[in-house]
Amino acid sequence: MATYIDFSSEEEQQQSLARLLGKIKNKGKEDAAFVDSIIKLSEQNQNVELFAKLTEESSVLFTEAIENKDVEGFFLVVCSLLKKLGVEAVHQLTPKLLAVVTQSTEDKVLLRLRILNNMYNILDVSPSDRYDIFAAAMNFALATRNSELFIPHFKDIDKRIKEWGIDGKQLRDLYKKITDIYKTSKSAQAYDWTVKYLLTFDNEKESEEATKAAVTAALDVIKSPDLFVFDKLLDISAVKRLEDNKTHSAVYQLLKIFVNDTMDAFKAFADSHADFLKSVGLDRDQCTRKLRLLSLATLGAANREIPYTLIAKTLHIDEGEVESWIITAISEGILEAKMDQLKRIVIVTRCIQRVFTKAQWKHLADNLDSWKSNVQVLLQIIQNNKTKPSQHLEKLGLKP
């Protein structure tokens, strides 16, 4: 593949950019006055003003019938020249470039995203400005419903955060944007980033932003049809404070039910809070479905064999519906089990843990100790069996 290298001087490149813009503005006729103004600024070494003027006029590139590669090339040259001017120039002109590139969310969206990506990679002289470009690109991806395209940029986000040196408020805004992108993409990782976002409020007093974030997070996990383990939320300060909040205490109460309670508690809550469920956008039937699956997880964690009668009673269903709910729970990854239809029991081999407290850690430790003991016994049996043939040959007067 051939590579084109532009050996022209910086002044010549600046004039070429000016001529290109001038022709586009004048429908193919060169704008001599505009080109002369750029030349004058170049001669006076007023580079920041020069690029500010080029940037202001560059919005025309997105509205005229110009090939995408030419528009992208224009901004590549602008960024390359701008980088040579140093940190201060980049800092002054980055907001202007971002405003032009992101001013429309309707036309040439993918082109604009490519230009934002190029800006981030080329204008690497100022970490803080790179963060601004990254944040602007995230906002644009969200606004244009292209959030999936941005997700690969999060694989090394911790390294990027260190490079940017952003403050606490910027970090919170970043986590919020990442959470929104994962939520828009309906990704399971939205929950993990929600937790990170909420943790940024841990060392602060109660605030409207923290309360709103906690309420939203609680309702999101309750509504999510395929998220079944979210006990971390109850350990976060912003969420804990909802318990004593007169306006939102019911949200906290409902969240606790979904974290570690069963259908009995939900039915009692729903019967006494029918208007509340509707007011926060919760559908009782959908909540009931999720609580039944979570109740099965609770039964599976406590029992290796579960009678159909106990399942029916716990889930508030007819006994004839038990098998369909078990199949659903297996397909959702909540249980690994088999049904004994003759004995009318469910034999559980594995199930999710809705909460993981000290009791669960102790249970896990006990299981590991038991496994370790069993392995040692097995190894001893193998060792004994290895020595028996030798002993038998020795008794016969033969060498092993």
MARLUM-623699 format. One record per atom (N, C-alpha, C): residue in one letter; x, y, z negated. Coordinates in steps of 0.001 Angstrom, whole numbers, padded with zeros to 6 digits, always signed. Atoms other than C-alpha are relative to their C-alpha. Layout:
# MARLUM-623699
aXYZ...
This chain:
# MARLUM-623699
m+000848-001189+000000m+000000+000000+000000m+000885+001241+000000a-000785-001226-000102a+001405+003390+001031a-000371+000961-001116t+000216-001003+001044t+001803+006105-001588t+000355+001371+000544y-000239-001355-000488y+001469+009778-000693y+000547+000842-001134i-000609-000870+001013i+003763+012110-002621i+000011+001422+000535d+000081-001405-000408d+003105+015844-002439d+001257+000724-000461f-001247-000684+000328f+006465+017642-002253f-000140+001520+000049s+000196-001449-000058s+004932+021120-001928s+000184+000603-001383s-000236-000684+001266s+005662+023710-004608s-001313+000200-000742e+001196-000233+000795e+003261+024513-007426e-000813+001151+000581e+000705-001141-000589e+002453+027857-005780e-000775-000419+001240e+000670+000468-001210e+001625+026131-002498e-001220-000859-000340q+001139+000822+000409q-000613+023648-004283q-001142+000875-000526q+001023-000914+000507q-002425+026462-006065q-000740+000673+001154q+000621-000662-001154q-003028+028237-002763q-000863-000980+000792s+000797+001006-000707s-004246+024997-001169s-001339-000220-000691l+001240+000143+000768l-006805+024596-003965l-000914+001188+000246a+000789-001217-000209a-007912+028198-003486a-000629+000005+001396r+000518+000019-001366r-008296+027783+000298r-001141-001008+000128l+001044+001015-000036l-010321+024587-000178l-001294+000542-000603l+001193-000550+000647l-012710+026298-002588l-000609+001117+000835g+000491-001123-000794g-012924+029375-000405g-000786-000455+001213k+000704+000511-001176k-013931+027385+002678k-001352-000612-000363i+001261+000612+000422i-016554+025463+000761i-001021+001064-000372k+000892-001083+000400k-018021+028636-000712k-000562+000730+001211n+000407-000762-001180n-018151+030317+002717n-000437-000891+001164k+000524+000904-001032k-019509+027262+004575k+000980-000209+001149g-000991+000321-001008g-016252+026519+006390g+000921+001138+000373k-000852-001157-000295k-014832+030046+006677k+000864+000312-001219e-000903-000262+001117e-011796+030879+004595e-000346+001307-000684d+000268-001190+000816d-012422+033353+001780d+001341+000650-000318a-001328-000616+000131a-009338+035532+002193a+000143+000748-001318a-000061-000771+001247a-010193+037727-000788a+000250-000911-001196f-000163+000935+001116f-010452+034728-003103f+001415-000566-000009v-001355+000545-000092v-007188+033232-001838v+001020+001047-000432d-000929-001074+000371d-005441+036605-002204d+000013+000222-001510s+000056-000197+001448s-006653+036897-005804s+000780-001093-000731i-000755+001097+000594i-005159+033487-006601i+001498+000226+000193i-001419-000267-000283i-001863+034419-004916i+000520+001095-000927k-000404-001112+000869k-001745+037654-006909k+000218-000474-001441l-000140+000525+001362l-002302+035852-010219l+001232-000894-000121s-001171+000868-000008s+000393+033328-009257s+001277+000826-000029e-001186-000866-000049e+002889+036090-008442e+000229+000699-001334q-000099-000667+001298q+002143+037767-011779q+000199-000990-001148n-000208+001071+000988n+002638+034419-013546n-001131-000075-001031q+001175+000075+000882q-000860+034657-015014q-000721-001330+000271n+000457+001334-000369n-001362+030929-014787n-001310-000404-000669v+001232+000357+000691v-004086+030560-017408v-001193+000649+000693e+001074-000705-000705e-006216+033187-015685e-000245-000612+001376l+000105+000612-001328l-005492+031546-012326l-000840-001281-000066f+000727+001261+000093f-006720+028125-013424f-001411+000191-000533a+001356-000300+000471a-009670+029659-015235a-000880+000382+001183k+000760-000428-001171k-010757+031230-011966k-000285-001184+000926l+000219+001198-000823l-010251+027989-010007l-001064-000897-000618t+000958+000867+000702t-012211+026090-012630t-001415+000541+000116e+001334-000610-000074e-015123+028529-012647e-000640-000211+001364e+000528+000144-001358e-015481+028219-008879e-000164-001459+000428s-000048+001391-000451s-014996+024448-008757s-001338-000728-000099s+001304+000674+000097s-018607+023620-009647s-000635-000200+001373v+000551+000113-001345v-019412+024137-005955v+000367-001340+000642l-000435+001269-000566l-017532+020906-005231l-001044-001109-000196f+000985+001040+000295f-020364+018881-006768f-001325+000206+000734t+001289-000308-000615t-023161+020587-004891t+000032-000066+001519e-000113+000033-001457e-021827+020541-001338e+000283-001416+000489a-000200+001324-000608a-021507+017593+001047a+001487-000254+000205i-001438+000254-000039i-017899+016758+000211i+000238-001434-000451e-000288+001375+000385e-016418+013293-000019e+000496-000064-001437n-000366+000137+001411n-015989+012046-003572n+001510-000019-000223k-001448+000101+000176k-012306+011277-003047k+000658+001375+000067d-000565-001351-000082d-011674+014921-002141d-000278+000795-001274v+000330-000672+001256v-013478+016199-005224v+000898-000531-001113e-000849+000604+001027e-011594+013750-007416e+001443+000454+000171g-001361-000460-000269g-008333+014744-005719g+000226+001420-000461f-000107-001394+000439f-009004+018430-006414f+000280+000055-001498f-000170-000058+001451f-009335+017817-010137f+001270-000704-000461l-001281+000620+000327l-006333+015495-010173l+001140+001005+000119v-001041-001009-000198v-004168+018294-008787v-000099+001083-001074v+000192-001025+001032v-005674+020848-011164v+000566-000481-001338c-000465+000523+001287c-004983+018623-014176c+001514-000174-000016s-001447+000197-000063s-001459+017785-013016s+000743+001328-000141l-000630-001318+000096l-000583+021451-012564l-000212+000614-001381l+000317-000558+001312l-002302+022435-015776l+000884-000615-001079k-000829+000674+000989k-000342+019851-017752k+001390+000620-000078k-001341-000585-000032k+002915+021493-016660k+000073+001338-000744l+000016-001296+000694l+001814+024746-018302l+000127-000151-001513g-000218+000217+001424g+001938+023168-021756g-001272-000084-000820v+001094+000278+000932v-000224+022598-024809v-000994+001144-000073e+000900-001138+000191e-001631+026111-025181e-000929+000195+001191a+000821-000150-001198a-002834+026329-021589a-001050-001105+000086v+000946+001120-000002v-004414+022885-021803v-001113+000250-001012h+000982-000258+001059h-006124+023888-025056h-001021+001055+000430q+000897-001084-000425q-007587+027054-023500q-000933-000428+001133l+000752+000284-001221l-008767+025521-020245l-000780-001312-000024t+000731+001273+000077t-009966+022044-021276t-001504+000210-000163p+001451-000199+000126p-013385+023347-022486p-000658+000466+001296k+000562-000487-001268k-013903+025141-019152k-000120-001140+001011l+000056+001144-000911l-013060+022017-017171l-001130-000954-000390l+001051+000894+000469l-015367+019907-019336l-001387+000548+000328a+001301-000610-000282a-018212+022383-018876a-000389-000176+001465v+000283+000141-001431v-017911+022199-015084v-000326-001453+000350v+000161+001409-000370v-017587+018420-014855v-001295-000582-000563t+001171+000604+000662t-020460+017667-017266t-001269+000849+000121q+001134-000930-000013q-022849+020474-016281q-001285-000619+000563s+001186+000664-000535s-025222+018109-014439s+000041-001485-000333t+000102+001445+000286t-026411+014657-015490t-000814-000722+001070e+000854+000560-001044e-028304+014055-012255e+000761-000390+001266d-000671+000273-001269d-025881+014175-009319d+001456-000399-000208k-001391+000469-000017k-022572+012388-008676k+000484-000389-001396v-000280+000360+001395v-022622+010872-012156v+001275-000833-000126l-001169+000871+000097l-020051+008128-011573l+001276+000742+000367l-001148-000829-000360l-017718+010608-009889l+000417+000853-001197r-000300-000842+001170r-017961+012905-012911r+000659-000824-001109l-000608+000861+001016l-017174+009989-015220l+001440-000352+000355r-001384+000285-000421r-014083+009121-013168r+000900+001198-000240i-000797-001217+000211i-012911+012717-013346i+000296+000191-001482l-000217-000093+001453l-013382+012736-017128l+001067-000997-000443n-001012+001011+000324n-011343+009530-017320n+001386+000461+000440n-001276-000525-000494n-008597+011121-015208n+000513+001130-000889m-000385-001101+000891m-008604+014215-017412m+000612-000550-001287y-000500+000559+001252y-008136+012075-020511y+001411-000567+000177n-001295+000645-000216n-005193+010194-018985n+001092+000979+000379i-001021-000943-000460i-003445+013194-017444i+000319+001056-001051l-000209-001093+000961l-003949+015905-020072l+000317-000571-001376d-000371+000699+001230d-002103+013972-022761d+000980+000783-000871v-000967-000800+000771v-000037+016849-024149v-000566+000458-001330s+000634-000473+001226s-002565+017758-026858s-000957-001058-000533p+000879+001040+000550p-004059+014985-029046p-001407+000495-000315s+001327-000505+000353s-006914+017196-030264s-000855+000235+001236d+000757-000217-001236d-007908+018122-026721d-000390-001328+000647r+000344+001319-000531r-007795+014465-025697r-001239-000539-000720y+001203+000428+000718y-010313+013763-028448y-001231+000719+000547d+001135-000755-000541d-012551+016544-027091d-000451-000572+001341i+000339+000598-001294i-012375+014987-023621i-000706-001341-000206f+000585+001310+000292f-013135+011525-025034f-001430+000160-000511a+001332-000234+000558a-016100+012877-027027a-000966+000483+001080a+000848-000506-001083a-017436+014768-023998a-000390-001129+000951a+000282+001131-000888a-017157+011622-021880a-001036-000946-000629m+000994+000830+000685m-019084+009625-024512m-001386+000618+000100n+001291-000695-000091n-021837+012240-024597n-000586-000100+001400f+000457+000039-001390f-022024+012255-020816f-000476-001409+000363a+000401+001385-000266a-022167+008446-020646a-001366-000296-000615l+001296+000182+000651l-025050+008469-023121l-001107+000734+000742a+001012-000838-000645a-026894+011291-021385a-000396-000533+001372t+000267+000508-001356t-026632+009553-018000t-000337-001489+000018r+000361+001414+000132r-027539+006083-019311r+001066-000913+000621n-001120+000813-000466n-024096+004716-018462n+000885-000445-001166s-000778+000301+001197s-023053+003791-021973s+000775-001313+000117e-000701+001279-000134e-022111+000224-020956e+001387+000180+000606l-001286-000240-000647l-019314+001641-018821l+001041+000512-000983f-000927-000606+000935f-017792+003302-021862f+000470-000970-001080i-000310+000932+001093i-017730+000319-024228i+001431-000538+000056p-001391+000499-000013p-014339-001053-022980p+001007+000954-000624h-000930-000966+000580h-012713+002154-024253h+000100-000117-001520f+000002+000112+001462f-013496+001130-027839f+000902-001120-000519k-000769+001162+000458k-011231-001940-027918k+001233+000417-000800d-001165-000477+000751d-008274+000115-029200d-000304+001330-000683i+000443-001286+000531i-010268+002873-030863i+000751+000396-001268d-000731-000341+001226d-008402+002652-034199d+001356+000634+000331k-001269-000574-000431k-005126+003329-032410k-000203+001412+000550r+000296-001330-000550r-006683+006253-030563r-000264+001005-001122i+000343-000899+001112i-008028+007728-033805i+001268+000517-000675k-001267-000418+000610k-004522+007777-035287k+000725+001006+000883e-000677-000910-000932e-003156+009449-032174e-000648+001382+000005w+000715-001276-000054w-005845+012143-032182w+000196+000825-001276g-000137-000719+001263g-005350+013019-035869g-001242+000797-000360i+001244-000742+000221i-009008+013987-036214i-000351+000046-001488d+000392-000164+001397d-010561+015195-039478d-001234-000846-000314g+001107+000830+000454g-013356+013603-041503g-001285+000240+000763k+001236-000316-000730k-016184+015421-039716k+000060-000557+001416q-000140+000540-001355q-014838+014474-036294q-000099-001523-000002l+000081+001450+000092l-014437+010876-037422l-001451-000450-000152r+001419+000326+000182r-018062+010827-038581r-000759+000155+001313d+000663-000222-001293d-019230+012297-035268d+000354-001108+000991l-000446+001065-000898l-017155+009710-033401l-000721-001299-000302y+000692+001237+000383y-018620+006793-035358y-001477+000056+000371k+001412-000162-000351k-022103+008190-034784k-000204-000213+001498k+000116+000150-001454k-021546+008404-031026k+000207-001455+000421i-000252+001400-000340i-020085+004891-030875i-001209-000851-000383t+001205+000714+000431t-023068+003607-032862t-001127+000184+001002d+001079-000285-000956d-025480+005310-030464d+000217-000731+001318i-000294+000688-001261i-023712+003810-027449i-000301-001489-000123y+000287+001421+000191y-023897+000292-028871y-001507-000251-000163k+001453+000147+000143k-027549+000820-029832k-000683+000103+001355t+000575-000162-001333t-028369+002047-026332t+000240-001243+000848s-000343+001203-000755s-026633-001027-024932s-000583-001261-000622k+000606+001133+000721k-028571-003232-027387k+001037-001037-000395s-001082+000883+000407s-025306-004680-028642s-000069-000266-001497a-000006+000362+001413a-025014-006539-031954a+001036+000802-000778q-001037-000770+000674q-021949-004409-032714q-000507+001342-000520a+000577-001255+000503a-024233-001446-033355a-000074-000011-001523y+000110+000088+001461y-024724-002708-036911y+001345+000273-000671d-001325-000203+000596d-020975-002822-037673d+000402+001467+000026w-000364-001415-000094w-020522+000740-036446w-000928+000874-000833t+000904-000703+000902t-023586+001864-038369t+000562-000002-001410v-000606+000103+001335v-021901+000604-041535v+001185+000960-000126k-001156-000907+000040k-018696+002505-040686k-000452+001457-000076y+000523-001371-000006y-020697+005654-039999y-000546+000373-001384l+000584-000282+001311l-022609+005423-043285l+001063+000113-001086l-001063-000042+001004l-019404+004819-045255l+000714+001349-000036t-000639-001322+000009t-018159+008278-044234t-000686+000961-000968f+000707-000839+000969f-020743+009703-046666f+000271-000425-001443d-000144+000606+001330d-019514+007632-049631d+000524+000957-001069n-000601-000893+000992n-017497+010362-051323n-000660+001376-000028e+000708-001274-000047e-020067+013093-050789e-001297-000079-000794k+001289-000064+000671k-023153+014249-052618k-001106-000244+001027e+001134+000251-000877e-026588+013539-051227e-000219+001187+000932s+000242-001037-000993s-027282+015483-048051s-001099-000450+000935e+001068+000326-000943e-030024+015665-045459e+000508-000930+001092e-000570+000838-001059e-027703+014144-042839e+000196-001432-000492a-000239+001343+000541a-026742+011226-045095a-001310-000750-000208t+001301+000629+000238t-030356+010553-046067t-000628-000454+001310k+000566+000341-001305k-031519+010624-042472k+000721-001202+000607a-000779+001106-000553a-028683+008299-041425a-000325-001310-000711a+000303+001208+000777a-029485+005848-044232a-001377-000547+000354v+001358+000424-000351v-033202+005770-043415v-000015-000630+001393t-000053+000518-001373t-032502+005264-039708t+000651-001375+000036a-000701+001283+000017a-030043+002463-040422a-000875-001099-000587a+000862+000995+000636a-032479+000673-042743a-001118-000445+000933l+001105+000340-000902l-035348+000847-040264l+000498-000740+001240d-000556+000669-001179d-033098-000209-037372d+000243-001485-000261v-000291+001414+000261v-031985-003433-039058v-001289-000783-000256i+001282+000667+000215i-035562-004212-040089i-000677-000286+001347k+000639+000160-001308k-036802-003712-036520k+000734-000985+000910s-000795+000827-000909s-033947-005613-034878s-000468-001449-000030p+000548+001366-000012p-035361-008990-033749p+001051-001092-000142d-001033+001039+000025d-031993-010791-033699d+001136+000284-000974l-000980-000262+001046l-030101-009327-036679l-000572-000500-001317f+000562+000658+001180f-030548-011450-039789f+000863+000141-001252v-000875-000188+001162v-027597-010623-042060v+000454+001456-000031f-000357-001423+000095f-027250-007003-043171f+000039+000456-001459d-000046-000320+001423d-026698-007125-046930d+001013+001095-000341k-000978-001063+000258k-023737-004695-046632k-000666+001345-000239l+000659-001301+000126l-026213-001838-046372l-000311+000348-001452l+000394-000263+001381l-027289-002215-049989l+001178+000422-000875d-001186-000401+000764d-023696-001565-051145d+000483+001398+000360i-000443-001313-000477i-023426+001784-049353i-000721+001105-000770s+000548-001049+000868s-023932+004911-051453s-001182+000731+000621a+001074-000755-000658a-026063+006754-048903a-001307-000788+000004v+001194+000848+000011v-028461+003800-048803v-000506-000180-001428k+000396+000162+001403k-028459+003266-052573k-000817+001184-000500r+000678-001203+000481r-029571+006849-053098r-001461+000069+000444l+001395+000008-000449l-032792+006134-051206l-000935-000541-001086e+000835+000613+001033e-034022+004143-054187e-000643+001052-000905d+000511-001057+000883d-034453+007328-056246d-000550+001197+000774n+000518-001081-000836n-035612+009455-053316n-001517-000186+000137k+001463+000143+000008k-039366+010077-053698k-000571-000207+001397t+000516+000082-001370t-039850+010449-049967t+000323-001335+000660h-000477+001167-000752h-037876+007396-048879h+000217-001234-000868s-000208+001172+000865s-037934+004981-051834s-000643-001259+000579a+000665+001168-000595a-040368+002725-049936a+000884-000659+001062v-000919+000561-000997v-037779+002308-047170v+001026-000885-000692y-000985+000777+000750y-035246+001130-049735y-000621-001295-000520q+000692+001168+000531q-037765-001235-051308q-000205-001054+001096l+000221+000926-001109l-038595-002757-047929l+001316-000609+000472l-001308+000518-000402l-034916-003078-047013l+000451-001121-000936k-000376+001036+000966k-034272-005048-050221k-000748-001310+000273i+000785+001200-000315i-037079-007435-049268i+000601-000722+001202f-000550+000617-001208f-035558-008015-045826f+001411-000542-000220v-001349+000482+000270v-032077-008497-047282v-000027-001351-000708n-000107+001237+000773n-032832-011226-049795n-001308-000540-000570d+001262+000504+000533d-036578-011818-050414d-000752-000796+001062t+000760+000873-000899t-039293-013946-048805t-001376+000592+000307m+001296-000473-000474m-042792-013685-047373m-000928+000464-001120d+000857-000429+001115d-044482-013402-050774d+000195+001479-000293a-000306-001393+000318a-042715-010110-051484a-000427+000921+001139f+000383-000860-001128f-043292-008760-047971f-001514+000161+000092k+001461-000081-000085k-046997-009593-047990k-000548+000966-001053a+000443-000900+001063a-047447-007820-051325a+000313+001451+000358f-000390-001364-000398f-045551-004785-050000f-000878+000498+001142a+000764-000416-001180a-047366-004685-046655a-001457+000277-000343d+001401-000211+000385d-050789-004992-048264d-000201+001337-000708s+000120-001258+000759s-050080-001969-050453s+000615+001196+000718h-000647-001090-000746h-048178+000075-047805h-000359-000055+001485a+000391+000146-001411a-050173-000440-044603a+000252+001274+000795d-000201-001271-000701d-050074+003243-043665d+001483+000321+000139f-001445-000276-000046f-046358+003439-044471f+000649-000713+001171l-000606+000761-001087l-045429+000699-042008l-000231+000695+001340k+000308-000690-001259k-047185+002539-039185k+000750+001322+000090s-000607-001332-000015s-045712+005896-040192s+001484-000027+000353v-001430+000097-000322v-042129+004647-039787v+000248-000858+001236g-000148+000714-001263g-042811+002789-036552g+000235-001486-000113l-000165+001438+000181l-042866-000735-037952l-001292-000731+000339d+001141+000829-000357d-045172-003397-036549d-000079-001169-000988r+000110+001024+001043r-046488-005737-039236r+000219-001399+000559d-000167+001339-000574d-046618-008761-036934d+001475-000302+000275q-001424+000203-000274q-042997-008278-035855q+000793-000165-001295c-000660+000140+001301c-041911-007795-039457c-000275-001369-000606t+000372+001312+000531t-043794-010944-040447t+000812-001102+000659r-000793+001005-000714r-042043-012977-037763r+001424-000044-000543k-001382-000037+000467k-038629-011806-038937k+000112-000518-001429l-000048+000447+001396l-039422-012391-042632l-000187-001507-000104r+000161+001450+000023r-040555-015927-041884r+001317-000694+000345l-001294+000583-000353l-037245-016685-040205l+001013+000195-001133l-000898-000248+001122l-035349-015066-043066l-000353-000875-001195s+000431+000885+001087s-037417-017058-045561s+000485-001430+000230l-000543+001320-000326l-036376-020225-043742l+001487-000079-000341a-001422-000037+000338a-032743-019157-044162a+000201-000153-001503t-000081+000123+001453t-033315-018784-047898t-000249-001434-000447l+000287+001402+000334l-034864-022255-048093l+001165-000904+000403g-001097+000829-000490g-032034-023737-046028g+001260+000134-000829a-001182-000211+000827a-029373-022194-048239a-000119-000701-001344a+000231+000577+001333a-030950-023696-051373a-000289-001487+000033n+000423+001401-000070n-032007-027120-050099n+000581-000684+001230r-000444+000762-001168r-030493-029783-047881r-001189-000645+000699e+001214+000572-000564e-033882-031404-047404e-001193+000832-000464i+001115-000893+000328i-036990-029215-047219i-001299-000644+000465p+001294+000567-000408p-040517-030686-047246p-000804+000982+000849y+000860-000841-000828y-042932-029395-044641y-000935+000843-000873t+000957-000716+000856t-045308-028438-047443t+000619+001245-000604l-000680-001158+000590l-042732-026137-049057l+000224+001086+001045i-000200-000979-001081i-041947-024484-045725i-001301+000724+000303a+001297-000611-000306a-045635-023894-045002a-000405+000993-001088k+000364-000872+001112k-046195-022405-048445k+000862+001257-000012t-000923-001139+000044t-043098-020163-048289t-000232+000959+001152l+000166-000841-001192l-043795-018895-044760l-001428+000492+000185h+001411-000375-000124h-047565-018488-045294h-000555-000435+001364i+000491+000544-001266i-048398-020749-042355i-000674-001344-000271d+000564+001341+000102d-050340-023948-041710d+001125-001022+000183e-001036+001031-000090e-048346-027148-042036e+000236-000440+001442g-000146+000376-001401g-049000-027871-038387g+000899+000939+000796e-000861-000979-000688e-046935-024759-037432e+001464-000134-000393v-001355+000078+000548v-043825-025799-039352v+001030-000336+001073e-001002+000458-000963e-042061-027603-036512e+000337+001077+001033s-000273-001067-000980s-042456-024697-034066s+000887+001085-000612w-000841-000996+000670w-040919-022334-036630w+001418-000533-000203i-001337+000584+000135i-038025-024724-037231i+000744+000083+001335i-000612-000080-001344i-037375-024870-033478i+000431+001437+000289t-000351-001410-000204t-037430-021065-033339t+001235+000370-000810a-001141-000319+000865a-035019-020819-036264a+001285-000608+000549i-001183+000647-000591i-032633-023265-034578i+000463+000782+001231s-000355-000742-001218s-032764-021352-031283s+000584+001369-000315e-000519-001314+000412e-032041-018081-033143e+001327-000114-000747g-001265+000184+000691g-028972-019603-034797g-000094+000129-001506i+000185-000130+001446i-030453-019379-038281i+000252-001325-000703l-000169+001328+000569l-030442-023115-038914l+000648-000945+001006e-000329+001205-000743e-028744-026255-037715e-000670-001109-000797a+000797+000956+000768a-031208-028947-038702a-000674-000994+000938k+000819+000951-000746k-033216-031957-037611k-001244-000304-000822m+001279+000248+000661m-036799-032880-038410m-000278-001497-000076d+000444+001376+000193d-037868-036211-039859d-001520+000052-000066q+001456-000144-000089q-041477-036331-038710q-000754-001050-000811l+000642+001022+000825l-042222-039537-040585l-000042+000428-001469k-000066-000451+001393k-041045-038209-043931k-000505+001431-000171r+000447-001397-000009r-042179-034714-042950r+000927+000876-000839i-001009-000844+000631i-038950-033092-044078i+000929+000552+001077v-001020-000586-000865v-036348-030868-042464v+001340-000206-000685i-001325+000263+000552i-032724-031935-042993i+000954+001064+000547v-000827-001151-000389v-030431-028891-042930v+001476-000367-000061t-001453+000213-000009t-026779-029224-041909t+000767+001315-000136r-000628-001326+000133r-026007-025502-041750r-001061+001073+000102c+000894-001146-000167c-027762-022175-042203c+000756+001277-000328i-000645-001282+000276i-026871-018502-042352i-000174+000340-001481q+000104-000514+001354q-026214-016840-045699q-000480+001446+000089r+000550-001353-000079r-028438-013780-046004r+000807+000976-000842v-000867-000826+000855v-026297-012437-048833v+001206-000836-000383f-001211+000706+000396f-022764-013304-049849f+000537+000668-001257t-000382-000559+001294t-022289-012565-053562t+001023-000913-000676k-000944+000834+000745k-020041-014028-056255k-000463-001451-000062a+000531+001361+000048a-022353-017026-056429a+000344-000771+001272q-000336+000666-001259q-021783-017790-052751q+001509-000278+000102w-001443+000222-000001w-018014-017339-053152w+000360-001200-000875k-000262+001129+000898k-018056-019786-056076k-000413-001313+000659h+000469+001191-000697h-020104-022266-054068h+000987-000402+001089l-000979+000278-001054l-017621-021966-051189l+001284-000558-000595a-001220+000479+000650a-014665-022416-053561a-000165-001429-000490d+000266+001364+000478d-016265-025515-055099d+000029-000993+001160n+000002+000876-001180n-016836-026989-051639n+001412-000248+000525l-001381+000143-000466l-013220-026324-050660l+000800-000907-000927d-000692+000870+000963d-011950-027943-053873d-000402-001457+000204s+000483+001355-000239s-014136-030969-053202s+000597-000582+001278w-000582+000435-001276w-012902-031167-049611w+001479-000334-000177k-001423+000227+000244k-009296-030894-050797k+000219-001323-000731s-000110+001251+000761s-009809-033742-053306s-000267-001205+000891n+000335+001103-000901n-011426-035935-050667n+001133-000287+000975v-001120+000168-000925v-008541-035334-048264v+001170-000677-000699q-001102+000619+000744q-005990-036233-050960q-000246-001482-000233v+000347+001412+000189v-007843-039471-051691v+000193-000770+001305l-000133+000647-001313l-007952-040301-047982l+001468-000201+000359l-001430+000113-000290l-004227-039624-047587l+000646-001103-000844q-000548+001030+000870q-003472-041862-050560q-000375-001400+000493i+000439+001284-000555i-005532-044691-049041i+000825-000372+001220i-000810+000250-001205i-003662-044340-045749i+001417-000413-000386q-001362+000314+000444q-000300-044372-047574q+000078-001407-000580n+000025+001344+000589n-001266-047485-049537n-000086-001081+001076n+000158+000972-001083n-002316-049302-046375n+001278-000156+000810k-001265+000072-000728k+001035-048447-044774k+001001-000902-000717t-000992+000750+000771t+003008-050086-047593t-000374-001476-000165k+000437+001381+000221k+000938-053293-047876k+000620-001006+000963p-000634+000971-000912p+002290-055005-044696p+001445-000290-000384s-001404+000184+000379s+005875-054456-045861s+000106-000891-001229q-000019+000800+001213q+005149-055917-049287q-000331-001467+000309h+000407+001357-000366h+003500-058969-047708h+001149-000745+000676l-001131+000640-000667l+006532-059643-045471l+001110-000339-000993e-001026+000253+001003e+008895-059363-048423e-000305-001243-000812k+000404+001184+000745k+006907-062019-050310k+000274-001259+000797l-000268+001147-000857l+007408-064338-047325l+001498-000173+000274g-001450+000083-000205g+011154-063686-047376g+000410+000532+001347l-000296-000592-001311l+011050-061765-044111l+000272+001490-000129k-000268-001444-000006k+012452-058361-043348k-001114+000725+000736p+001052-000749-000682p+009843-055786-042495p+000530+000644+001265
